[in-house]
Amino acid sequence: MPDKPEYQNYPNDEINLMDYIKVIIKRKKLIIGIFIICVVAAVLYSLTVVPVYKMTQILEVPTIGENVYLDSSSKIKEKIEGGFYNFKILENLDFESKYNINNIGFFKVTIPKENQLLSIYADVTKQDLENSKKVLSELFAQMDVDYSPRLEAERDRKNTEEAIKKNTIKSMDMKIEGAKAYLILLEPRIESLAVRIEETKTNTENIILEREKFINKQKIDGIVGSILYTTTIQQAINHLDQLDSELVSLRMKKLDKEKEIKSLLIGRERIVLEIFNLDKQKESIRSFREIQPVSLSTNPIKPKKKQMIIISAVVGLMLGIFIAFFVEFWQKSKEDRQ
């Protein structure tokens, strides 16, 4: 069998860290030069590029009641970012030809923690600031136009509901007044009937006393007279029972009317409270409300000068080292060929 090849170590193939350091020191001017060029280029670019600022406006979505919202923030966000209002904005605003639909579609929306709010923002330059404000103002107007019919319909519905309740109150007031008038008429009848009952009781008692006196005389025709007295007394008692029944009936009617009035008054108070709540709900019906007016960030958000310079410095240093090693490799290859 053939002998196995022996592996030999070649000094030139070993990676020597000192060689790398020597190359870096040897080519330091090249590395520093490329580093400076990259940093200076980044500084010049950051000075020449137009600064971009963040323009923001915060709105509250339309409400139709206390903490009751007409539409969700996410749906309104989709409309704005999807360009739902762009055509109307272009139609109503007269901009230069360069300020076209592509510029109007730059608005973005975020939803803060309070999900009933919309934070509308855009990245703008100071040159386009006035036009951007006009677009944002028109966007606000178009959103208001979009939701106004639904808000008006909700307001009309509540007005109709309130009118129905007010008519119910009028009807209840008429019933209450009628019941009170009935009680006014009923009271004299009850009093008169009570007087008649007392008079009947007195007359009956007098007849009984006269009968007792008549019986005590023990006359021959006492039997006939006693029968007559007894008949009269019985009739008086029957009449008294009839009057008592009528009085009880009238008092029951009075009690029923008083209960009816009390029930109507309770129902009336409940409806008055409902009308009060409806009025509060109507006050809560409102379109988009500006929480924070249009504002511009104090410092530009683009370009990020510090970040650009740091990145360019890192890239310049790495590029300089790479080129230094490339030049060193090229020169050695050239020397080896010679």
C-alpha positions in Angstrom: 0.0 0.0 0.0 1.2 3.5 -0.8 2.4 5.6 2.1 0.0 8.1 3.5 0.9 11.7 2.6 2.5 13.6 5.4 0.9 16.9 6.4 3.4 19.7 6.6 3.0 23.1 8.3 3.7 26.0 6.1 4.5 29.2 8.0 2.9 31.4 5.3 -0.4 29.7 5.8 -0.7 30.5 9.5 -2.9 33.4 10.6 -0.7 35.8 12.5 -2.5 38.6 14.3 0.7 40.7 14.4 0.8 40.7 10.6 -2.7 42.2 10.5 -1.7 44.9 13.0 1.4 45.7 10.9 -0.8 46.0 7.8 -3.2 48.4 9.6 -0.3 50.5 10.9 1.4 50.5 7.5 -1.8 51.6 5.7 -3.1 53.9 8.5 -3.1 57.0 6.3 -5.3 55.2 3.7 -7.7 53.9 6.5 -7.9 57.4 8.1 -8.4 59.0 4.8 -11.3 56.8 3.8 -12.7 57.2 7.4 -12.6 61.0 7.0 -14.1 60.9 3.5 -17.1 58.9 4.7 -17.7 61.1 7.8 -17.3 64.3 5.8 -19.7 62.9 3.1 -22.3 62.1 5.8 -22.0 65.5 7.4 -22.3 67.3 4.0 -25.3 65.1 3.1 -27.0 65.9 6.4 -26.4 69.6 5.9 -27.8 69.6 2.3 -30.8 67.4 2.8 -34.1 69.2 3.5 -35.2 68.7 7.2 -38.4 66.8 7.7 -40.7 67.5 10.7 -43.6 65.6 12.2 -47.0 67.3 12.0 -49.6 65.9 14.4 -53.3 66.4 15.2 -55.3 64.4 17.8 -59.1 64.0 17.4 -61.8 62.3 19.3 -64.2 60.2 17.3 -67.9 61.1 17.0 -70.0 60.3 20.0 -73.8 59.5 20.3 -74.0 59.3 24.0 -71.9 59.2 27.2 -68.9 57.0 26.2 -70.9 55.7 23.2 -69.1 56.2 19.9 -70.6 56.3 16.4 -67.8 54.4 14.8 -64.6 52.6 15.9 -61.2 54.3 15.7 -59.8 51.4 13.6 -62.5 51.8 10.9 -61.9 55.6 10.7 -58.1 54.9 10.5 -58.7 52.5 7.5 -60.7 55.2 5.8 -58.0 57.9 6.2 -55.0 55.7 5.3 -57.0 54.1 2.5 -57.5 57.4 0.7 -61.3 57.4 1.2 -61.4 61.3 1.4 -58.6 62.1 -1.1 -60.8 62.8 -4.1 -63.0 65.3 -2.2 -59.9 67.0 -0.7 -58.4 67.5 -4.2 -61.7 68.7 -5.5 -62.1 71.4 -2.8 -58.4 72.5 -2.6 -56.6 74.3 -5.5 -52.9 73.3 -5.2 -50.0 73.5 -7.6 -49.7 70.6 -10.0 -46.7 69.2 -7.9 -48.9 68.9 -4.9 -51.1 66.0 -6.2 -52.8 62.9 -4.9 -49.4 61.3 -4.0 -48.8 64.0 -1.4 -52.3 63.8 0.1 -52.0 60.1 0.8 -49.2 60.6 3.2 -51.3 60.9 6.4 -50.9 58.1 8.9 -53.0 57.4 11.9 -52.2 55.8 15.3 -54.6 55.0 18.0 -53.5 56.0 21.5 -54.3 54.0 24.6 -57.6 55.8 24.8 -59.0 54.0 21.7 -61.6 56.7 21.1 -58.8 59.0 19.9 -57.1 59.3 16.6 -53.6 60.7 16.3 -53.2 61.9 12.6 -49.6 62.7 11.6 -47.5 63.3 8.5 -43.8 63.9 7.8 -43.6 67.3 6.1 -41.0 69.9 5.2 -41.3 73.6 6.2 -41.9 74.4 2.5 -45.0 72.2 2.4 -46.2 73.0 5.9 -48.9 75.4 4.8 -50.3 73.1 2.1 -50.2 70.2 4.6 -52.1 72.2 7.1 -54.8 73.0 4.5 -55.0 69.3 3.5 -55.3 68.3 7.2 -58.0 71.0 7.7 -59.9 69.8 4.7 -59.6 66.2 5.8 -61.1 67.2 9.1 -64.0 68.9 7.2 -64.6 65.9 4.9 -64.7 63.5 7.9 -67.2 65.8 9.5 -69.4 65.8 6.3 -69.1 62.0 6.1 -70.4 61.4 9.7 -72.9 64.3 9.9 -75.9 62.5 8.4 -75.5 59.6 10.9 -75.2 62.1 13.7 -78.3 64.0 12.6 -80.2 60.8 12.2 -79.3 59.8 15.8 -80.3 63.3 17.0 -83.6 63.1 15.1 -84.3 59.7 16.6 -83.7 61.0 20.1 -85.9 64.1 19.4 -88.7 61.8 18.2 -88.3 59.6 21.3 -88.4 62.7 23.5 -91.5 64.0 21.8 -93.2 60.7 22.3 -92.3 60.8 26.0 -93.5 64.4 26.3 -96.9 63.4 24.8 -97.1 60.6 27.2 -96.5 63.0 30.1 -99.3 65.3 28.7 -101.7 62.3 28.6 -100.7 61.3 32.1 -101.2 64.9 33.3 -104.7 64.8 31.8 -105.5 61.6 33.6 -104.1 62.9 36.8 -106.2 66.1 36.5 -109.3 64.0 35.7 -108.7 61.7 38.7 -108.3 64.8 40.9 -111.5 66.3 39.6 -113.3 63.0 40.2 -112.0 63.0 43.8 -113.3 66.6 44.2 -116.7 65.6 43.1 -116.6 62.4 45.1 -115.7 64.0 48.4 -119.0 65.9 48.9 -121.0 62.7 48.0 -119.1 60.8 50.7 -119.6 63.5 53.3 -123.3 63.8 52.4 -123.7 60.0 52.5 -122.0 59.9 55.9 -124.4 62.6 57.2 -127.4 60.7 55.9 -126.2 57.5 57.6 -125.8 59.3 60.9 -129.3 60.8 60.5 -130.8 57.4 59.6 -129.1 55.8 62.6 -130.6 58.5 64.8 -134.1 58.1 63.3 -133.9 54.4 63.7 -132.8 54.7 67.4 -135.7 57.1 68.0 -138.2 54.7 66.4 -136.9 51.8 68.6 -137.4 54.0 71.7 -140.9 55.0 70.7 -141.8 51.3 70.1 -140.5 50.4 73.5 -142.7 53.2 75.1 -145.7 52.0 73.1 -145.3 48.4 74.2 -145.0 49.5 77.8 -148.5 51.2 77.7 -150.1 47.7 77.2 -153.1 48.9 75.3 -155.5 46.6 73.5 -154.3 47.6 70.0 -150.6 47.3 71.1 -150.0 44.3 69.0 -150.9 46.1 65.7 -148.9 49.1 66.6 -145.9 47.0 67.6 -146.0 45.3 64.2 -146.1 48.7 62.5 -143.1 49.9 64.5 -141.2 46.7 63.8 -141.8 47.0 60.0 -140.7 50.6 60.1 -137.6 49.8 62.0 -136.7 46.9 59.6 -137.1 49.3 56.7 -134.8 51.8 58.4 -132.2 49.2 59.1 -132.3 48.0 55.4 -132.0 51.5 54.2 -129.0 52.0 56.6 -127.3 48.9 55.2 -127.9 50.2 51.7 -126.3 53.5 52.6 -123.4 51.8 54.3 -122.8 49.7 51.2 -122.9 52.8 49.0 -120.5 54.6 51.3 -118.0 51.7 51.3 -118.3 51.6 47.5 -117.5 55.4 47.2 -114.6 55.1 49.6 -113.2 52.2 47.5 -113.5 54.3 44.4 -111.7 57.1 46.2 -108.9 54.8 47.3 -108.6 53.4 43.7 -108.4 56.9 42.3 -105.7 57.9 44.9 -103.7 54.8 44.0 -104.1 55.6 40.3 -102.9 59.2 40.8 -99.9 57.9 42.8 -99.1 55.4 40.1 -99.4 58.1 37.4 -97.1 60.5 39.4 -94.5 57.8 39.8 -94.6 56.9 36.1 -94.5 60.6 35.3 -91.4 61.1 37.4 -89.7 58.1 35.6 -90.5 59.6 32.2 -89.2 63.0 33.2 -86.0 61.4 34.3 -85.8 59.6 30.9 -86.3 62.9 29.1 -83.5 64.4 31.2 -81.2 61.5 30.2 -82.2 62.0 26.6 -81.3 65.7 26.8 -77.9 64.7 28.2 -77.4 62.1 25.4 -78.3 64.8 22.8 -75.7 67.1 24.3 -73.2 64.2 23.9 -74.0 63.8 20.2 -71.1 65.6 18.5 -68.8 65.1 15.5 -65.0 64.9 15.6 -63.6 67.0 18.4 -60.1 68.4 18.3 -58.2 67.3 21.4 -54.8 68.6 20.2 -54.6 71.2 17.5 -52.1 70.9 14.6 -48.6 71.0 16.0 -45.1 70.6 14.5 -42.3 68.8 16.2 -39.6 71.1 17.6 -36.7 69.2 16.1 -36.6 67.6 12.7 -37.2 63.8 12.6 -35.2 63.5 9.4 -32.3 63.4 8.7 -31.0 61.9 12.0 -27.6 63.6 11.8 -25.9 61.9 14.8 -27.1 58.5 13.7 -25.9 59.1 10.1 -22.4 60.3 11.3 -22.0 57.4 13.6 -23.0 54.9 10.9 -20.8 56.6 8.3 -17.8 56.5 10.8 -18.3 52.8 11.4 -18.7 52.1 7.7 -15.7 54.3 6.8 -13.5 52.5 9.3 -14.5 49.1 8.1 -14.2 50.1 4.4 -10.7 51.6 5.1 -9.5 48.5 6.8 -10.9 46.3 3.9 -9.2 48.4 1.3 -6.0 48.5 3.2 -5.8 44.7 3.3 -6.9 44.5 -0.4 -4.1 46.9 -1.4 -1.6 44.9 0.7 -2.8 41.6 -0.9 -2.5 43.1 -4.4 1.0 44.4 -3.8 2.2 41.0 -2.4 0.6 39.2 -5.3 2.4 41.6 -7.8 5.7 41.0 -6.0 5.3 37.2 -6.1 4.6 37.3 -9.8 7.8 39.3 -10.4 
